[in-house]
Amino acid sequence: GPDPGISPQTPQTTLKPYLSPSGNPSLGPSTQIPDSTHQPISSMSEAGIIINSKTFIEMDSALESVKDEIDNKLFLYKTPGSQWVPSTVYRYDDFIESLQIMASEGVAGKRFYIGESNVENGHVYGLVNIAAFLAQSMKETIQYDACDENSWDLVGGKYPLSNACGQLGQSYQDYHCSPEEAHMECPVDPQMSITAVTHAKWYGAPGPLFCGPKTDEQPFSGF
């Protein structure tokens, strides 16, 4: 079934509201996600209607009112010294931009659920969904200040380079999407080389995961 927090695309929609000269939200000529690489969104498009909806505007306003608390009290990671400090990877501005895109445009026909439009305080349903999503994100990534997988599987007391290919006996390149999502699957490129951006910060933690083809100089991965 659909992932938690994702709802099928429906005609209901929203992003940052267009502000009329009076400062009140309205359906203006166009609105744009605050990202210079993103195409302008017409207020009359499905995504534009979502951005300008009452539900989205109220949800966005509630989040904006606590943006500093989100950055300084919620998006925290644990340092090797067991101190909780603001994340260098997860920040409010990036979060809200991503939320706007996922709520209005979505991915693969699914959008992030932002609440109900036909009930009082319907945006609160969306805020609860965001809270659940962030709780899972904290468990998986934010507390480590990482967006890439960490190398953590010890083999013989060491962290093998092959952790990039799969940990706990897994083989990542042999995974396949379900039939209904097979159209999103990328073919394996045996010549591709890639290095993770983030890695664990605990004492003795290995560096970023790296994956690449075998060479004469490096016929096997090692440690």
C-alpha positions, 0 to 999 in steps of 0.5 A: 500500500502507499507509504505512511504520510503519502496520499494519492493525488487528488484535485485538492491542492496547495504551496506558498500563498500568493499575497495580494497588495493588501497582504491577504492570501489570494489567487494571484497570477502565479506563485513560485516555490522559493527555489531558483531552479524551480519553474513558476507555478500557475495559481490556476494549476492543480499545484497552484490551487493546493498552494493557495488553499486554506488548509495549506496556508494554515498549515504553513502558517503554523509551521512558520510560527515555530520555525526557529524552534524546529531548527534549534530544538527539533532538528538536532543530532547527537555529537560524539560527546553526547551533546545535542546540537542543531543539524548541519544537514536538516534545516527548516528552509529545506524542509518547508521547500521539500514539503511544498513540492511534495504536497503540491506536485508529489512523486509517482502520483502520490502527494504528502497528506496535509489535512482535510479541507472540509472540517474545522481545523483540518490543517491539524490533521496535516500537522499530525502527519508531519509530526509522525514523518519527522519522528521517523526521520529523527529515528532514521537520519536526523539524530545522526546528521546524515542523509546517506547510509552509514557504514556500521556493519562490523566484519571481523572487528572492521568496517569493510568497504563492501558495506557500500554494496550491502550490509548484514549480508544484503546485496543492494544491486540485486533489489528490484522494485515491485511490478507497479513501480518497475518503471522507476527502477534504474538499470545497474551501471557496473562502471558507476562510481559514487561517494556518499556525502555524509557519514557517521560521526561517532568515535572511530566511525569510518568515512563515507561509503564509496562504490565503484568498479573493480580495477587491476589495482583494486580487484577486491574491496578490503577494509 
